[in-house]
């Protein structure tokens, strides 16, 4: 099943922040945010064992386990098996060190073998309190976590997770699978394989108003040719496009701050919110099926929905293009 047929609506809920990313979030704040998303019609949820060592799945499960299973679409990820014992030392998360330092202390097995894939799915189902996943992403087999060893991890996933998920899809246990990564190269490599193909991919932070040139070169044309869909993760570039200070999960560097300032100048001139510009840009590519911004406050859900439906004049996109802030190859909303 294609992602477009499977995913309801163009706006989902990304649960990475619910794993206590950057800060410890009170349970009542989490519950209020999830209830706000549900009450305002969000029916696509994306999570992962990695987010707070299972914390995000547990918190999401508090909501979804009480809802009719056919009333929502649920995606989680494989590549980390959460263990019962605590992590013996500091976590090694490559470039993302400290990202979930406020999450659960449980140790994680970082493995993409067939056995680990089965164990990862079992653990997710238990934490979420549901009987099945709709979409499973192969998580983080890329340079940002593994450096020069990323191809070794990719091969482990190709012979392990890819084959398990293809079988589960063929058996009807899951409806779709793909990669969930922060880099384009693993997806490009996967689409080149002469093996069972993924149904889509979750690309986080790489197709945003701030950072989009690289996937336009090869990945998105190939995905469009093969009929593979994209879920846009991190459409606000880790928050810097939504009033925050993070880019790529770290403090935004001066050049990014300056680029955001220039974008804000143009949005102000046209009376457009930055969130609307960011969200609508990411969804304008024909391959984009949905976006999954994260949130930890109930009010953010209403903001995201408003941004999705905001009337953005064509002159804004023309001005943005003329400023050199978007790639000439990037499709813009309404054919601008």
ZADO-1210 file (C-alpha; in nm, 4 decimals, padded with zeros to 6 digits):
<atoms>
<atom x="00.0000" y="00.0000" z="00.0000" code="UNK" pos="1"/>
<atom x="00.1334" y="00.3436" z="-00.0888" code="UNK" pos="2"/>
<atom x="00.1928" y="00.5923" z="00.1902" code="UNK" pos="3"/>
<atom x="-00.0504" y="00.8311" z="00.0249" code="UNK" pos="4"/>
<atom x="-00.3287" y="00.5732" z="00.0496" code="UNK" pos="5"/>
<atom x="-00.2309" y="00.4761" z="00.4025" code="UNK" pos="6"/>
<atom x="-00.1686" y="00.8030" z="00.5866" code="UNK" pos="7"/>
<atom x="-00.4755" y="01.0086" z="00.6818" code="UNK" pos="8"/>
<atom x="-00.4313" y="01.3813" z="00.6275" code="UNK" pos="9"/>
<atom x="-00.1150" y="01.5776" z="00.5640" code="UNK" pos="10"/>
<atom x="-00.0281" y="01.6501" z="00.9247" code="UNK" pos="11"/>
<atom x="00.0859" y="01.3883" z="01.1720" code="UNK" pos="12"/>
<atom x="00.2359" y="01.3998" z="01.5191" code="UNK" pos="13"/>
<atom x="00.6080" y="01.3342" z="01.5718" code="UNK" pos="14"/>
<atom x="00.6783" y="01.2061" z="01.9215" code="UNK" pos="15"/>
<atom x="01.0544" y="01.2600" z="01.9556" code="UNK" pos="16"/>
<atom x="01.0014" y="01.5513" z="02.1998" code="UNK" pos="17"/>
<atom x="00.7884" y="01.3231" z="02.4197" code="UNK" pos="18"/>
<atom x="01.1008" y="01.1199" z="02.4882" code="UNK" pos="19"/>
<atom x="01.2248" y="01.4193" z="02.6909" code="UNK" pos="20"/>
<atom x="01.4352" y="01.5536" z="02.4075" code="UNK" pos="21"/>
<atom x="01.6287" y="01.8572" z="02.5356" code="UNK" pos="22"/>
<atom x="01.4266" y="01.8767" z="02.8609" code="UNK" pos="23"/>
<atom x="01.2203" y="01.6756" z="03.1084" code="UNK" pos="24"/>
<atom x="00.8544" y="01.7224" z="03.0165" code="UNK" pos="25"/>
<atom x="00.5913" y="01.6818" z="03.2919" code="UNK" pos="26"/>
<atom x="00.3413" y="01.4021" z="03.2384" code="UNK" pos="27"/>
<atom x="00.0447" y="01.6395" z="03.2521" code="UNK" pos="28"/>
<atom x="00.1956" y="01.8482" z="02.9718" code="UNK" pos="29"/>
<atom x="00.2451" y="01.5360" z="02.7618" code="UNK" pos="30"/>
<atom x="-00.1112" y="01.4161" z="02.8209" code="UNK" pos="31"/>
<atom x="-00.2609" y="01.7550" z="02.7390" code="UNK" pos="32"/>
<atom x="-00.0619" y="01.7788" z="02.4156" code="UNK" pos="33"/>
<atom x="-00.1578" y="01.4302" z="02.2979" code="UNK" pos="34"/>
<atom x="-00.5234" y="01.4888" z="02.3851" code="UNK" pos="35"/>
<atom x="-00.5159" y="01.8181" z="02.1937" code="UNK" pos="36"/>
<atom x="-00.3749" y="01.6436" z="01.8868" code="UNK" pos="37"/>
<atom x="-00.6431" y="01.3745" z="01.9006" code="UNK" pos="38"/>
<atom x="-00.9266" y="01.6203" z="01.9660" code="UNK" pos="39"/>
<atom x="-00.8184" y="01.8321" z="01.6678" code="UNK" pos="40"/>
<atom x="-00.8241" y="01.5384" z="01.4297" code="UNK" pos="41"/>
<atom x="-00.4639" y="01.4175" z="01.4112" code="UNK" pos="42"/>
<atom x="-00.4722" y="01.0475" z="01.3240" code="UNK" pos="43"/>
<atom x="-00.1154" y="00.9719" z="01.2152" code="UNK" pos="44"/>
<atom x="00.1454" y="00.9187" z="01.4884" code="UNK" pos="45"/>
<atom x="00.5154" y="00.8544" z="01.4464" code="UNK" pos="46"/>
<atom x="00.7320" y="00.7251" z="01.7299" code="UNK" pos="47"/>
<atom x="01.0440" y="00.5142" z="01.7991" code="UNK" pos="48"/>
<atom x="01.2078" y="00.3097" z="02.0756" code="UNK" pos="49"/>
<atom x="01.5034" y="00.5481" z="02.0549" code="UNK" pos="50"/>
<atom x="01.3025" y="00.8453" z="02.1817" code="UNK" pos="51"/>
<atom x="01.3908" y="00.8487" z="02.5501" code="UNK" pos="52"/>
<atom x="01.4692" y="00.4728" z="02.5527" code="UNK" pos="53"/>
<atom x="01.1026" y="00.3828" z="02.5100" code="UNK" pos="54"/>
<atom x="00.9577" y="00.6804" z="02.6978" code="UNK" pos="55"/>
<atom x="00.7832" y="00.8337" z="02.3950" code="UNK" pos="56"/>
<atom x="00.6202" y="00.5013" z="02.3063" code="UNK" pos="57"/>
<atom x="00.4974" y="00.4528" z="02.6620" code="UNK" pos="58"/>
<atom x="00.3505" y="00.8022" z="02.6719" code="UNK" pos="59"/>
<atom x="00.1898" y="00.7698" z="02.3284" code="UNK" pos="60"/>
<atom x="00.0491" y="00.4320" z="02.4299" code="UNK" pos="61"/>
<atom x="-00.1392" y="00.5938" z="02.7175" code="UNK" pos="62"/>
<atom x="-00.3529" y="00.7683" z="02.4557" code="UNK" pos="63"/>
<atom x="-00.3664" y="00.5248" z="02.1645" code="UNK" pos="64"/>
<atom x="-00.4254" y="00.2084" z="02.3649" code="UNK" pos="65"/>
<atom x="-00.7624" y="00.3592" z="02.4652" code="UNK" pos="66"/>
<atom x="-00.8712" y="00.4330" z="02.1064" code="UNK" pos="67"/>
<atom x="-01.0189" y="00.1967" z="01.8444" code="UNK" pos="68"/>
<atom x="-00.7182" y="00.0524" z="01.6618" code="UNK" pos="69"/>
<atom x="-00.8615" y="00.1164" z="01.3156" code="UNK" pos="70"/>
<atom x="-00.9126" y="00.4859" z="01.3928" code="UNK" pos="71"/>
<atom x="-00.5453" y="00.5873" z="01.3570" code="UNK" pos="72"/>
<atom x="-00.2274" y="00.5053" z="01.1667" code="UNK" pos="73"/>
<atom x="00.0810" y="00.4274" z="01.3738" code="UNK" pos="74"/>
<atom x="00.4468" y="00.4193" z="01.2733" code="UNK" pos="75"/>
<atom x="00.7425" y="00.3139" z="01.4840" code="UNK" pos="76"/>
<atom x="01.1003" y="00.2180" z="01.4102" code="UNK" pos="77"/>
<atom x="01.3538" y="-00.0634" z="01.4403" code="UNK" pos="78"/>
<atom x="01.7235" y="-00.0538" z="01.5140" code="UNK" pos="79"/>
<atom x="01.7170" y="-00.0171" z="01.8911" code="UNK" pos="80"/>
<atom x="01.6098" y="-00.2857" z="02.1336" code="UNK" pos="81"/>
<atom x="01.5342" y="-00.1394" z="02.4767" code="UNK" pos="82"/>
<atom x="01.6739" y="-00.3519" z="02.7580" code="UNK" pos="83"/>
<atom x="01.5542" y="-00.3767" z="03.1169" code="UNK" pos="84"/>
<atom x="01.8899" y="-00.2940" z="03.2744" code="UNK" pos="85"/>
<atom x="02.0306" y="00.0620" z="03.2936" code="UNK" pos="86"/>
<atom x="02.2928" y="00.1936" z="03.0537" code="UNK" pos="87"/>
<atom x="02.6321" y="00.1142" z="03.2127" code="UNK" pos="88"/>
<atom x="02.7965" y="00.4377" z="03.1002" code="UNK" pos="89"/>
<atom x="02.7462" y="00.7407" z="02.8777" code="UNK" pos="90"/>
<atom x="02.5416" y="00.6722" z="02.5659" code="UNK" pos="91"/>
<atom x="02.7312" y="00.6821" z="02.2369" code="UNK" pos="92"/>
<atom x="02.4940" y="00.8557" z="01.9968" code="UNK" pos="93"/>
<atom x="02.7408" y="00.9935" z="01.7452" code="UNK" pos="94"/>
<atom x="02.6577" y="01.3537" z="01.6586" code="UNK" pos="95"/>
<atom x="02.3412" y="01.3328" z="01.8696" code="UNK" pos="96"/>
<atom x="02.5090" y="01.2836" z="02.2067" code="UNK" pos="97"/>
<atom x="02.2975" y="01.4106" z="02.4974" code="UNK" pos="98"/>
<atom x="01.9842" y="01.4340" z="02.2849" code="UNK" pos="99"/>
<atom x="01.7751" y="01.2248" z="02.5248" code="UNK" pos="100"/>
<atom x="01.9721" y="01.2690" z="02.8445" code="UNK" pos="101"/>
<atom x="01.6419" y="01.3288" z="03.0283" code="UNK" pos="102"/>
<atom x="01.4876" y="01.0063" z="02.8994" code="UNK" pos="103"/>
<atom x="01.4711" y="00.6654" z="03.0662" code="UNK" pos="104"/>
<atom x="01.8056" y="00.5201" z="03.1811" code="UNK" pos="105"/>
<atom x="01.7496" y="00.1849" z="03.0059" code="UNK" pos="106"/>
<atom x="02.0318" y="00.0429" z="02.7997" code="UNK" pos="107"/>
<atom x="01.9748" y="00.0122" z="02.4255" code="UNK" pos="108"/>
<atom x="02.1004" y="-00.2533" z="02.1884" code="UNK" pos="109"/>
<atom x="02.1818" y="-00.0794" z="01.8592" code="UNK" pos="110"/>
<atom x="02.1287" y="-00.3554" z="01.6051" code="UNK" pos="111"/>
<atom x="01.9553" y="-00.3985" z="01.2684" code="UNK" pos="112"/>
<atom x="01.9719" y="-00.7783" z="01.2349" code="UNK" pos="113"/>
<atom x="01.6672" y="-00.9948" z="01.1660" code="UNK" pos="114"/>
<atom x="01.6442" y="-01.1096" z="01.5288" code="UNK" pos="115"/>
<atom x="01.6829" y="-00.7572" z="01.6686" code="UNK" pos="116"/>
<atom x="01.4167" y="-00.6305" z="01.4271" code="UNK" pos="117"/>
<atom x="01.1648" y="-00.8859" z="01.5560" code="UNK" pos="118"/>
<atom x="01.2556" y="-00.8022" z="01.9179" code="UNK" pos="119"/>
<atom x="01.2296" y="-00.4293" z="01.8514" code="UNK" pos="120"/>
<atom x="00.8773" y="-00.4622" z="01.7109" code="UNK" pos="121"/>
<atom x="00.7707" y="-00.6830" z="02.0025" code="UNK" pos="122"/>
<atom x="00.8989" y="-00.4243" z="02.2499" code="UNK" pos="123"/>
<atom x="00.7240" y="-00.1391" z="02.0700" code="UNK" pos="124"/>
<atom x="00.3900" y="-00.3215" z="02.0685" code="UNK" pos="125"/>
<atom x="00.4194" y="-00.3877" z="02.4408" code="UNK" pos="126"/>
<atom x="00.5083" y="-00.0281" z="02.5297" code="UNK" pos="127"/>
<atom x="00.2380" y="00.1142" z="02.3027" code="UNK" pos="128"/>
<atom x="-00.0296" y="-00.1264" z="02.4209" code="UNK" pos="129"/>
<atom x="-00.1464" y="-00.2056" z="02.0661" code="UNK" pos="130"/>
<atom x="-00.1633" y="-00.5230" z="01.8602" code="UNK" pos="131"/>
<atom x="00.0038" y="-00.3984" z="01.5428" code="UNK" pos="132"/>
<atom x="00.2077" y="-00.1281" z="01.3724" code="UNK" pos="133"/>
<atom x="00.1023" y="00.0115" z="01.0355" code="UNK" pos="134"/>
<atom x="00.4407" y="00.1449" z="00.9225" code="UNK" pos="135"/>
<atom x="00.7888" y="00.0443" z="01.0377" code="UNK" pos="136"/>
<atom x="01.0917" y="00.2602" z="00.9595" code="UNK" pos="137"/>
<atom x="01.4500" y="00.1324" z="00.9713" code="UNK" pos="138"/>
<atom x="01.6008" y="00.3949" z="01.1988" code="UNK" pos="139"/>
<atom x="01.9270" y="00.5914" z="01.1776" code="UNK" pos="140"/>
<atom x="02.1485" y="00.3797" z="00.9517" code="UNK" pos="141"/>
<atom x="02.3358" y="00.6922" z="00.8461" code="UNK" pos="142"/>
<atom x="02.6501" y="00.8952" z="00.8932" code="UNK" pos="143"/>
<atom x="02.5234" y="01.1136" z="01.1763" code="UNK" pos="144"/>
<atom x="02.5158" y="00.8159" z="01.4130" code="UNK" pos="145"/>
<atom x="02.7848" y="00.5881" z="01.2703" code="UNK" pos="146"/>
<atom x="03.0372" y="00.8054" z="01.0889" code="UNK" pos="147"/>
<atom x="03.2496" y="00.6074" z="00.8426" code="UNK" pos="148"/>
<atom x="03.0946" y="00.2816" z="00.9654" code="UNK" pos="149"/>
<atom x="02.7477" y="00.3678" z="00.8388" code="UNK" pos="150"/>
<atom x="02.7789" y="00.1395" z="00.5356" code="UNK" pos="151"/>
<atom x="02.8427" y="-00.1534" z="00.7698" code="UNK" pos="152"/>
<atom x="02.5184" y="-00.0713" z="00.9517" code="UNK" pos="153"/>
<atom x="02.3402" y="-00.0341" z="00.6203" code="UNK" pos="154"/>
<atom x="02.4528" y="-00.3818" z="00.5136" code="UNK" pos="155"/>
<atom x="02.3393" y="-00.5232" z="00.8480" code="UNK" pos="156"/>
<atom x="01.9973" y="-00.3694" z="00.7867" code="UNK" pos="157"/>
<atom x="01.9847" y="-00.4801" z="00.4224" code="UNK" pos="158"/>
<atom x="02.0334" y="-00.8441" z="00.5163" code="UNK" pos="159"/>
<atom x="01.8328" y="-00.8198" z="00.8390" code="UNK" pos="160"/>
<atom x="01.5683" y="-00.5537" z="00.8920" code="UNK" pos="161"/>
<atom x="01.4886" y="-00.4964" z="00.5231" code="UNK" pos="162"/>
<atom x="01.4112" y="-00.8631" z="00.4636" code="UNK" pos="163"/>
<atom x="01.2113" y="-00.9094" z="00.7835" code="UNK" pos="164"/>
<atom x="00.9997" y="-00.6024" z="00.7095" code="UNK" pos="165"/>
<atom x="00.9443" y="-00.7061" z="00.3471" code="UNK" pos="166"/>
<atom x="00.8189" y="-01.0424" z="00.4712" code="UNK" pos="167"/>
<atom x="00.5945" y="-00.8856" z="00.7341" code="UNK" pos="168"/>
<atom x="00.4484" y="-00.6566" z="00.4689" code="UNK" pos="169"/>
<atom x="00.3881" y="-00.9498" z="00.2336" code="UNK" pos="170"/>
<atom x="00.2176" y="-01.1386" z="00.5168" code="UNK" pos="171"/>
<atom x="-00.0044" y="-00.8402" z="00.5964" code="UNK" pos="172"/>
<atom x="00.1389" y="-00.7989" z="00.9481" code="UNK" pos="173"/>
<atom x="00.2437" y="-00.4412" z="00.8617" code="UNK" pos="174"/>
<atom x="00.1178" y="-00.2251" z="00.5783" code="UNK" pos="175"/>
<atom x="00.4373" y="-00.0453" z="00.4774" code="UNK" pos="176"/>
<atom x="00.8051" y="-00.0064" z="00.5595" code="UNK" pos="177"/>
<atom x="01.0924" y="00.2219" z="00.4741" code="UNK" pos="178"/>
<atom x="01.3874" y="00.4133" z="00.6182" code="UNK" pos="179"/>
<atom x="01.3712" y="00.6798" z="00.8881" code="UNK" pos="180"/>
<atom x="01.6942" y="00.8792" z="00.8668" code="UNK" pos="181"/>
<atom x="01.8472" y="01.2262" z="00.8803" code="UNK" pos="182"/>
<atom x="02.0593" y="01.1826" z="00.5662" code="UNK" pos="183"/>
<atom x="01.9707" y="01.1160" z="00.2021" code="UNK" pos="184"/>
<atom x="02.2461" y="00.8662" z="00.1117" code="UNK" pos="185"/>
<atom x="02.0982" y="00.5547" z="00.2810" code="UNK" pos="186"/>
<atom x="01.7645" y="00.6107" z="00.1070" code="UNK" pos="187"/>
<atom x="01.9306" y="00.6645" z="-00.2301" code="UNK" pos="188"/>
<atom x="02.1252" y="00.3423" z="-00.1824" code="UNK" pos="189"/>
<atom x="01.8094" y="00.1527" z="-00.0874" code="UNK" pos="190"/>
<atom x="01.6187" y="00.2747" z="-00.3926" code="UNK" pos="191"/>
<atom x="01.9050" y="00.1489" z="-00.6117" code="UNK" pos="192"/>
<atom x="01.8870" y="-00.2061" z="-00.4731" code="UNK" pos="193"/>
<atom x="01.7582" y="-00.4894" z="-00.6880" code="UNK" pos="194"/>
<atom x="01.5594" y="-00.6248" z="-00.3938" code="UNK" pos="195"/>
<atom x="01.2095" y="-00.5769" z="-00.2460" code="UNK" pos="196"/>
<atom x="01.1613" y="-00.2036" z="-00.2315" code="UNK" pos="197"/>
<atom x="01.0409" y="00.0162" z="00.0546" code="UNK" pos="198"/>
<atom x="00.7041" y="00.1887" z="00.0340" code="UNK" pos="199"/>
<atom x="00.8428" y="00.5208" z="00.1448" code="UNK" pos="200"/>
<atom x="01.0784" y="00.6979" z="00.3807" code="UNK" pos="201"/>
<atom x="01.0814" y="00.9390" z="00.6701" code="UNK" pos="202"/>
<atom x="01.3409" y="01.2064" z="00.6002" code="UNK" pos="203"/>
<atom x="01.4055" y="01.4250" z="00.9048" code="UNK" pos="204"/>
<atom x="01.5424" y="01.7753" z="00.8693" code="UNK" pos="205"/>
<atom x="01.6595" y="01.7346" z="00.5099" code="UNK" pos="206"/>
<atom x="01.3622" y="01.8729" z="00.3212" code="UNK" pos="207"/>
<atom x="01.2913" y="02.1971" z="00.4983" code="UNK" pos="208"/>
<atom x="01.2797" y="02.5632" z="00.4056" code="UNK" pos="209"/>
<atom x="01.6305" y="02.5945" z="00.5493" code="UNK" pos="210"/>
<atom x="01.7895" y="02.2803" z="00.4071" code="UNK" pos="211"/>
<atom x="01.6585" y="02.1084" z="00.0940" code="UNK" pos="212"/>
<atom x="01.9063" y="02.1270" z="-00.1948" code="UNK" pos="213"/>
<atom x="02.0660" y="01.7833" z="-00.1485" code="UNK" pos="214"/>
<atom x="01.7533" y="01.5628" z="-00.1775" code="UNK" pos="215"/>
<atom x="01.6429" y="01.7542" z="-00.4872" code="UNK" pos="216"/>
<atom x="01.9534" y="01.6403" z="-00.6754" code="UNK" pos="217"/>
<atom x="01.8865" y="01.2672" z="-00.6903" code="UNK" pos="218"/>
<atom x="01.6707" y="01.1283" z="-00.4110" code="UNK" pos="219"/>
<atom x="01.3405" y="01.2980" z="-00.4788" code="UNK" pos="220"/>
<atom x="01.3481" y="01.2535" z="-00.8587" code="UNK" pos="221"/>
<atom x="01.4230" y="00.8822" z="-00.8079" code="UNK" pos="222"/>
<atom x="01.1509" y="00.8462" z="-00.5442" code="UNK" pos="223"/>
<atom x="00.9009" y="01.0152" z="-00.7735" code="UNK" pos="224"/>
<atom x="00.9993" y="00.7860" z="-01.0591" code="UNK" pos="225"/>
<atom x="00.9522" y="00.4768" z="-00.8400" code="UNK" pos="226"/>
<atom x="00.6294" y="00.5958" z="-00.6766" code="UNK" pos="227"/>
<atom x="00.7829" y="00.6052" z="-00.3283" code="UNK" pos="228"/>
<atom x="00.6399" y="00.8546" z="-00.0779" code="UNK" pos="229"/>
<atom x="00.8139" y="01.0815" z="00.1729" code="UNK" pos="230"/>
<atom x="00.7086" y="01.1726" z="00.5235" code="UNK" pos="231"/>
<atom x="00.8785" y="01.4980" z="00.6231" code="UNK" pos="232"/>
<atom x="01.0247" y="01.4846" z="00.9711" code="UNK" pos="233"/>
<atom x="01.1380" y="01.8007" z="01.1476" code="UNK" pos="234"/>
<atom x="00.9779" y="02.0496" z="00.9052" code="UNK" pos="235"/>
<atom x="01.0789" y="02.3324" z="01.1413" code="UNK" pos="236"/>
<atom x="01.4466" y="02.2304" z="01.1344" code="UNK" pos="237"/>
<atom x="01.4634" y="02.1196" z="01.5001" code="UNK" pos="238"/>
<atom x="01.2675" y="02.4278" z="01.6056" code="UNK" pos="239"/>
<atom x="01.4613" y="02.7226" z="01.4687" code="UNK" pos="240"/>
<atom x="01.1805" y="02.7875" z="01.2162" code="UNK" pos="241"/>
<atom x="00.9206" y="02.7805" z="01.4933" code="UNK" pos="242"/>
<atom x="01.0748" y="03.0345" z="01.7280" code="UNK" pos="243"/>
<atom x="01.3254" y="02.7971" z="01.8868" code="UNK" pos="244"/>
<atom x="01.7053" y="02.8057" z="01.8992" code="UNK" pos="245"/>
<atom x="01.7953" y="02.4540" z="01.7820" code="UNK" pos="246"/>
<atom x="01.9051" y="02.3451" z="01.4343" code="UNK" pos="247"/>
<atom x="02.0133" y="01.9868" z="01.3694" code="UNK" pos="248"/>
<atom x="01.9354" y="01.9165" z="01.7378" code="UNK" pos="249"/>
<atom x="02.2018" y="02.1646" z="01.8515" code="UNK" pos="250"/>
<atom x="02.2283" y="02.5409" z="01.9016" code="UNK" pos="251"/>
<atom x="02.1762" y="02.7048" z="01.5625" code="UNK" pos="252"/>
<atom x="02.5009" y="02.8436" z="01.4147" code="UNK" pos="253"/>
<atom x="02.5217" y="03.2119" z="01.3119" code="UNK" pos="254"/>
<atom x="02.4740" y="03.1432" z="00.9394" code="UNK" pos="255"/>
<atom x="02.1486" y="02.9578" z="01.0072" code="UNK" pos="256"/>
<atom x="02.0270" y="03.2338" z="01.2397" code="UNK" pos="257"/>
<atom x="02.0983" y="03.4848" z="00.9639" code="UNK" pos="258"/>
<atom x="01.9101" y="03.2769" z="00.7057" code="UNK" pos="259"/>
<atom x="01.6105" y="03.2544" z="00.9383" code="UNK" pos="260"/>
<atom x="01.6252" y="03.6314" z="00.9854" code="UNK" pos="261"/>
<atom x="01.6061" y="03.6818" z="00.6079" code="UNK" pos="262"/>
<atom x="01.3123" y="03.4415" z="00.5809" code="UNK" pos="263"/>
<atom x="01.1333" y="03.6258" z="00.8609" code="UNK" pos="264"/>
<atom x="01.1823" y="03.9568" z="00.6813" code="UNK" pos="265"/>
<atom x="00.9994" y="03.8223" z="00.3781" code="UNK" pos="266"/>
<atom x="00.7235" y="03.6556" z="00.5777" code="UNK" pos="267"/>
<atom x="00.6654" y="03.9801" z="00.7689" code="UNK" pos="268"/>
<atom x="00.6484" y="04.1774" z="00.4452" code="UNK" pos="269"/>
<atom x="00.3721" y="03.9500" z="00.3156" code="UNK" pos="270"/>
<atom x="00.1922" y="03.8935" z="00.6461" code="UNK" pos="271"/>
<atom x="00.2739" y="03.5224" z="00.6446" code="UNK" pos="272"/>
<atom x="00.3662" y="03.3137" z="00.9487" code="UNK" pos="273"/>
<atom x="00.7043" y="03.1416" z="00.9386" code="UNK" pos="274"/>
<atom x="00.5413" y="02.8138" z="01.0393" code="UNK" pos="275"/>
<atom x="00.3056" y="02.8291" z="00.7408" code="UNK" pos="276"/>
<atom x="00.5925" y="02.9009" z="00.5042" code="UNK" pos="277"/>
<atom x="00.7991" y="02.6135" z="00.6455" code="UNK" pos="278"/>
<atom x="00.5200" y="02.3556" z="00.6562" code="UNK" pos="279"/>
<atom x="00.3677" y="02.4370" z="00.3194" code="UNK" pos="280"/>
<atom x="00.7083" y="02.4427" z="00.1508" code="UNK" pos="281"/>
<atom x="00.7967" y="02.0944" z="00.2799" code="UNK" pos="282"/>
<atom x="00.4656" y="01.9528" z="00.1589" code="UNK" pos="283"/>
<atom x="00.4761" y="02.1125" z="-00.1858" code="UNK" pos="284"/>
<atom x="00.6970" y="01.8437" z="-00.3404" code="UNK" pos="285"/>
<atom x="00.4906" y="01.5750" z="-00.5200" code="UNK" pos="286"/>
<atom x="00.6709" y="01.3006" z="-00.3239" code="UNK" pos="287"/>
<atom x="00.5736" y="01.4512" z="00.0147" code="UNK" pos="288"/>
<atom x="00.2775" y="01.2716" z="00.1700" code="UNK" pos="289"/>
<atom x="00.2681" y="01.4193" z="00.5197" code="UNK" pos="290"/>
<atom x="00.4726" y="01.6118" z="00.7736" code="UNK" pos="291"/>
<atom x="00.5188" y="01.5099" z="01.1370" code="UNK" pos="292"/>
<atom x="00.6220" y="01.8103" z="01.3472" code="UNK" pos="293"/>
<atom x="00.6765" y="01.7410" z="01.7142" code="UNK" pos="294"/>
<atom x="00.5080" y="01.9260" z="01.9987" code="UNK" pos="295"/>
<atom x="00.5119" y="01.9351" z="02.3779" code="UNK" pos="296"/>
<atom x="00.2487" y="02.2007" z="02.4377" code="UNK" pos="297"/>
<atom x="-00.1214" y="02.1756" z="02.3463" code="UNK" pos="298"/>
<atom x="-00.1234" y="02.5171" z="02.1776" code="UNK" pos="299"/>
<atom x="00.1349" y="02.4042" z="01.9238" code="UNK" pos="300"/>
<atom x="-00.1140" y="02.1632" z="01.7660" code="UNK" pos="301"/>
<atom x="-00.3567" y="02.4422" z="01.6786" code="UNK" pos="302"/>
<atom x="-00.0647" y="02.6460" z="01.5425" code="UNK" pos="303"/>
<atom x="00.0421" y="02.3618" z="01.3142" code="UNK" pos="304"/>
<atom x="-00.3095" y="02.3050" z="01.1825" code="UNK" pos="305"/>
<atom x="-00.3515" y="02.6786" z="01.1212" code="UNK" pos="306"/>
<atom x="-00.0132" y="02.6888" z="00.9434" code="UNK" pos="307"/>
<atom x="-00.1170" y="02.4041" z="00.7155" code="UNK" pos="308"/>
<atom x="-00.4314" y="02.5886" z="00.6058" code="UNK" pos="309"/>
<atom x="-00.3028" y="02.9477" z="00.6098" code="UNK" pos="310"/>
<atom x="-00.3618" y="03.1376" z="00.2876" code="UNK" pos="311"/>
<atom x="-00.0131" y="03.2203" z="00.1618" code="UNK" pos="312"/>
<atom x="-00.0089" y="03.4557" z="-00.1388" code="UNK" pos="313"/>
<atom x="00.1751" y="03.3507" z="-00.4530" code="UNK" pos="314"/>
<atom x="00.3727" y="03.6749" z="-00.4338" code="UNK" pos="315"/>
<atom x="00.5360" y="03.5489" z="-00.1141" code="UNK" pos="316"/>
<atom x="00.6746" y="03.2401" z="-00.2867" code="UNK" pos="317"/>
<atom x="00.7877" y="03.4471" z="-00.5835" code="UNK" pos="318"/>
<atom x="00.9682" y="03.6847" z="-00.3482" code="UNK" pos="319"/>
<atom x="01.1246" y="03.3952" z="-00.1591" code="UNK" pos="320"/>
<atom x="01.2508" y="03.2413" z="-00.4827" code="UNK" pos="321"/>
<atom x="01.3902" y="03.5731" z="-00.6050" code="UNK" pos="322"/>
<atom x="01.5778" y="03.6157" z="-00.2768" code="UNK" pos="323"/>
<atom x="01.7750" y="03.2955" z="-00.3402" code="UNK" pos="324"/>
<atom x="01.6457" y="03.1390" z="-00.0195" code="UNK" pos="325"/>
<atom x="01.4974" y="02.8367" z="-00.1978" code="UNK" pos="326"/>
<atom x="01.6503" y="02.6135" z="-00.4608" code="UNK" pos="327"/>
<atom x="01.5414" y="02.6797" z="-00.8208" code="UNK" pos="328"/>
<atom x="01.4595" y="02.3074" z="-00.8383" code="UNK" pos="329"/>
<atom x="01.2209" y="02.3122" z="-00.5418" code="UNK" pos="330"/>
<atom x="00.8486" y="02.2931" z="-00.6271" code="UNK" pos="331"/>
<atom x="00.6569" y="02.5703" z="-00.4555" code="UNK" pos="332"/>
<atom x="00.2935" y="02.5648" z="-00.3380" code="UNK" pos="333"/>
<atom x="00.0245" y="02.6407" z="-00.5966" code="UNK" pos="334"/>
<atom x="00.2788" y="02.6238" z="-00.8765" code="UNK" pos="335"/>
<atom x="00.4376" y="02.9555" z="-00.7755" code="UNK" pos="336"/>
</atoms>
